[in-house]
Amino acid sequence: NYEKVLKLGVKGYLEIMVGKEGDLHRAARIACEGLVDFASRVAQEAERLAAAEENTARAAELNE
């Protein structure tokens, strides 16, 4: 349910899925967990790039 994901955020939607049974709920949990993991890795890479960036404006963009 995209509207709920947008309203609650991925982590909020994931909290709703915890404890629910069925293939659809399991798939939703897997997708949300994957998205949270991916976003975390993207954020870590942006922080790494910002630390190495000589251009302060670009470093600030990466840290947003």
N, CA, C and O of each residue as an XYZ file, in Angstrom:
256
protein
N       0.839     -1.170      0.000
C       0.000      0.000      0.000
C       0.890      1.242      0.000
O       1.409      1.643      1.042
N       1.062      1.842     -1.169
C       1.982      2.968     -1.322
C       1.580      4.178     -0.490
O       2.441      4.889      0.028
N       0.279      4.417     -0.359
C      -0.164      5.564      0.426
C       0.289      5.443      1.880
O       0.730      6.423      2.479
N       0.178      4.239      2.444
C       0.615      4.046      3.837
C       2.117      4.220      3.960
O       2.598      4.810      4.928
N       2.865      3.710      2.986
C       4.321      3.843      3.032
C       4.701      5.318      2.988
O       5.574      5.756      3.737
N       4.053      6.082      2.120
C       4.357      7.511      2.034
C       3.941      8.251      3.295
O       4.633      9.169      3.735
N       2.824      7.862      3.876
C       2.321      8.530      5.079
C       3.154      8.185      6.313
O       3.497      9.068      7.099
N       3.477      6.905      6.482
C       4.163      6.438      7.688
C       5.674      6.382      7.549
O       6.389      6.343      8.550
N       6.159      6.376      6.333
C       7.572      6.141      6.092
C       7.831      4.644      6.055
O       7.004      3.852      6.507
N       8.961      4.268      5.526
C       9.281      2.848      5.377
C       9.378      2.165      6.735
O       8.847      1.070      6.920
N      10.051      2.806      7.681
C      10.200      2.190      9.005
C       8.862      2.084      9.726
O       8.607      1.091     10.406
N       8.015      3.082      9.589
C       6.687      3.029     10.197
C       5.840      1.926      9.600
O       5.139      1.217     10.321
N       5.902      1.779      8.289
C       5.156      0.715      7.618
C       5.697     -0.644      8.042
O       4.932     -1.589      8.235
N       7.001     -0.740      8.185
C       7.626     -1.990      8.621
C       7.142     -2.372     10.013
O       6.915     -3.552     10.278
N       6.979     -1.413     10.896
C       6.471     -1.696     12.246
C       5.068     -2.292     12.197
O       4.736     -3.167     12.996
N       4.250     -1.826     11.269
C       2.897     -2.369     11.117
C       2.952     -3.821     10.646
O       2.121     -4.634     11.051
N       3.912     -4.149      9.803
C       4.006     -5.490      9.225
C       4.526     -6.529     10.218
O       4.290     -7.724     10.042
N       5.225     -6.087     11.250
C       5.773     -7.018     12.239
C       4.624     -7.747     12.930
O       3.670     -7.125     13.397
N       4.727     -9.041     12.988
C       3.726     -9.860     13.662
C       2.587    -10.310     12.769
O       1.789    -11.155     13.173
N       2.492     -9.768     11.568
C       1.434    -10.192     10.655
C       1.929    -11.381      9.848
O       3.114    -11.488      9.532
N       1.010    -12.262      9.525
C       1.368    -13.476      8.802
C       0.864    -13.412      7.373
O       0.000    -12.603      7.033
N       1.413    -14.268      6.559
C       0.992    -14.364      5.169
C       2.115    -13.947      4.237
O       3.018    -13.196      4.606
N       2.029    -14.456      3.025
C       3.076    -14.190      2.045
C       3.191    -12.708      1.692
O       4.296    -12.191      1.529
N       2.061    -12.032      1.576
C       2.090    -10.612      1.218
C       2.772     -9.789      2.309
O       3.578     -8.907      2.010
N       2.454    -10.071      3.561
C       3.077     -9.333      4.666
C       4.564     -9.658      4.761
O       5.382     -8.781      5.040
N       4.903    -10.903      4.532
C       6.321    -11.296      4.555
C       7.078    -10.576      3.443
O       8.178    -10.068      3.663
N       6.488    -10.533      2.251
C       7.119     -9.841      1.126
C       7.273     -8.352      1.417
O       8.296     -7.755      1.082
N       6.264     -7.753      2.036
C       6.337     -6.329      2.384
C       7.455     -6.079      3.387
O       8.184     -5.093      3.271
N       7.596     -6.967      4.373
C       8.682     -6.817      5.357
C      10.040     -6.918      4.672
O      10.933     -6.113      4.937
N      10.195     -7.902      3.795
C      11.471     -8.092      3.098
C      11.801     -6.861      2.254
O      12.936     -6.383      2.262
N      10.806     -6.350      1.527
C      11.024     -5.173      0.682
C      11.393     -3.954      1.521
O      12.312     -3.216      1.167
N      10.695     -3.738      2.618
C      10.982     -2.591      3.485
C      12.357     -2.710      4.122
O      13.098     -1.729      4.186
N      12.703     -3.894      4.590
C      14.022     -4.097      5.194
C      15.123     -3.859      4.164
O      16.158     -3.272      4.480
N      14.897     -4.312      2.941
C      15.869     -4.082      1.875
C      16.024     -2.607      1.562
O      17.137     -2.130      1.340
N      14.923     -1.885      1.542
C      14.960     -0.451      1.262
C      15.682      0.309      2.369
O      16.466      1.216      2.090
N      15.424     -0.054      3.613
C      16.108      0.587      4.743
C      17.611      0.316      4.668
O      18.414      1.223      4.888
N      17.993     -0.912      4.362
C      19.404     -1.269      4.245
C      20.067     -0.501      3.104
O      21.169      0.024      3.260
N      19.392     -0.439      1.961
C      19.927      0.282      0.809
C      20.120      1.764      1.135
O      21.167      2.334      0.829
N      19.127      2.381      1.749
C      19.213      3.799      2.098
C      20.365      4.050      3.068
O      21.050      5.068      2.978
N      20.571      3.130      3.981
C      21.671      3.261      4.936
C      23.022      3.218      4.221
O      23.922      3.999      4.529
N      23.151      2.299      3.266
C      24.414      2.197      2.533
C      24.654      3.418      1.651
O      25.792      3.867      1.515
N      23.599      3.957      1.055
C      23.732      5.173      0.247
C      24.173      6.337      1.131
O      25.035      7.121      0.733
N      23.598      6.457      2.315
C      23.969      7.524      3.243
C      25.427      7.393      3.675
O      26.141      8.392      3.751
N      25.870      6.183      3.956
C      27.262      5.966      4.350
C      28.213      6.358      3.228
O      29.257      6.962      3.475
N      27.854      6.014      2.005
C      28.707      6.358      0.864
C      28.738      7.875      0.658
O      29.790      8.432      0.345
N      27.614      8.535      0.828
C      27.577      9.995      0.701
C      28.460     10.649      1.761
O      29.160     11.620      1.472
N      28.433     10.127      2.973
C      29.294     10.655      4.038
C      30.765     10.444      3.704
O      31.592     11.324      3.943
N      31.085      9.291      3.159
C      32.472      9.001      2.782
C      32.940      9.958      1.688
O      34.039     10.508      1.760
N      32.099     10.149      0.681
C      32.447     11.056     -0.413
C      32.568     12.497      0.076
O      33.452     13.230     -0.367
N      31.688     12.906      0.985
C      31.730     14.272      1.518
C      33.024     14.519      2.287
O      33.607     15.600      2.201
N      33.463     13.526      3.030
C      34.693     13.678      3.809
C      35.910     13.850      2.905
O      36.874     14.518      3.281
N      35.872     13.257      1.724
C      37.000     13.332      0.800
C      36.871     14.494     -0.187
O      37.814     14.778     -0.926
N      35.739     15.157     -0.209
C      35.471     16.218     -1.189
C      36.200     17.505     -0.824
O      36.124     17.966      0.316
N      36.904     18.083     -1.791
C      37.620     19.340     -1.571
C      36.703     20.548     -1.732
O      36.910     21.577     -1.089
N      35.702     20.425     -2.577
C      34.753     21.510     -2.820
C      33.740     21.523     -1.673
O      32.956     20.586     -1.522
N      33.761     22.586     -0.871
C      32.894     22.628      0.312
C      31.409     22.656     -0.043
O      30.586     22.119      0.698
N      31.062     23.277     -1.167
C      29.654     23.306     -1.582
C      29.180     21.895     -1.923
O      28.078     21.494     -1.549
N      30.012     21.159     -2.628
C      29.653     19.782     -2.986
C      29.606     18.912     -1.735
O      28.721     18.065     -1.610
N      30.530     19.104     -0.820
C      30.531     18.333      0.427
C      29.245     18.595      1.207
O      28.673     17.677      1.794
N      28.794     19.843      1.211
C      27.547     20.177      1.903
C      26.362     19.483      1.241
O      25.463     18.998      1.929
N      26.353     19.432     -0.100
C      25.285     18.720     -0.819
C      25.259     17.253     -0.425
O      24.191     16.685     -0.195
N      26.412     16.649     -0.348
C      26.492     15.228     -0.010
C      26.051     14.966      1.425
O      25.545     13.886      1.732
N      26.239     15.934      2.293
C      25.854     15.768      3.696
C      24.386     16.069      3.970
O      23.912     15.851      5.085
N      23.658     16.566      2.971
C      22.229     16.870      3.176
C      21.429     15.626      3.408
O      20.215     15.699      3.597
